[in-house]
Amino acid sequence: MQNDSKQEEAIKALTEIDDTSNKLQSRGYDREAIDCMQLGLLKRHEIFGPNSTEFVSQSKEVVKTCNNLALKCTRLDNHYKFQDAVDFLNFALTIAKHDQVVLTLRNLAQVYAHKGEYTKALKYLEEAKIAGQDQLGQQQQQQQQQQQQHETANDNNAIDYAKTHLNMCAILSTLGKHSEALENANNAIQILKQNMQCNKSSSPPSSLETVDDLSIPLSLEGTKQVPPANGKNDLIRTVQEETNIANKGIEFFETLAISYYNVGVEYEHLGCFKKSFNVLLEGIEIAQFLDSDHQVTKSLKDSYQAIGQKLAFTQVEERS
């Protein structure tokens, strides 16, 4: 009876901690809210144990909250809370597991990219790439043993791994390293194509749904502006993150279309207009699985028309 009473008191105290954390967060006291969540995590570890559903579930929630708060820090109007974002993400890394590690590393890279510290950004993306590669390899081994059970999770890991390459492409392009940027964009395509070949569940989505965005974009609205090669602003997409596994069909084709777009843009920067033209056409075919007014679809079509005009002009000049 005495143990039951202590258990009830501990759970009551835990509930109060959770309530306090929610109130602090709603009032904008983000650091204090995270401190409360950390205390709640320690209490769950003490009461239920490290392998309990309560502890594991709350750990995931804390990591998700830290990533959301870091994203919030990058979207403030008048000032960018760089150190707060870094602190939130570094704390998340201490408890993150599996795909949340890749997401958090990639967001940490984007925080440094926001500040113009591209060397550090690339360092964290390299770590994310290694973590993503290891995770994808482990998942593929499990998938061979239990094919149907793990198809969706394997999709998830392949997309995350491809996104890391696309984020690296964006930063390398900003630094003018277009050959390396092209290599990373091509790697993203190969990762997704291999996943498509070994996972027959990746079929065209039946409808578009809204997804939760946990990514930190390089600049406003998830786009990166680079010096134009065709008189227009090229869009190097920094891929948006989401956590709804049931909606992976949409994200798979969006990420693949973005990969083709980035390859096309990098070929253009390198002066390979014909290759750019052909790759962008392939991207438009992939984008048929997305809405016609989707940003990626529009960007592919705009770039395809622009490079087509440039290619035609170049051919006329060569003849004359």
Buried (B, 14 or more C-beta within 10 A) or exposed (E): EEEEEEEEEBBEBBEEBBEBBEEBBEEEBBEBBBBBBBBBBEBBBEBBEEEEEBBBEBBBEBBBBBBBBBBBBBEEEEEBBBEBBBBBBEBBBEBBEBBBBBBBBBBBBBBBBBBEBBEBBBBBBBBBBEBBBBBBEEBBEBBEEEBEEBBBBBBBBBBBBBBBBBBBBBBBBBBEBBEBBBBBBBBBBEBBBEBBEBBEBBEEBEEBEEBEBBBBBBBEEBBBEBEEBBEEEBBBBBBBBBBEEEBBBBBBBBBBBBBBBBBBBBBBBBEBBEBBBBBBBBBBEBBEBBEEEBBBBBBBBBBBEBBBEBBEEEEEEEEE
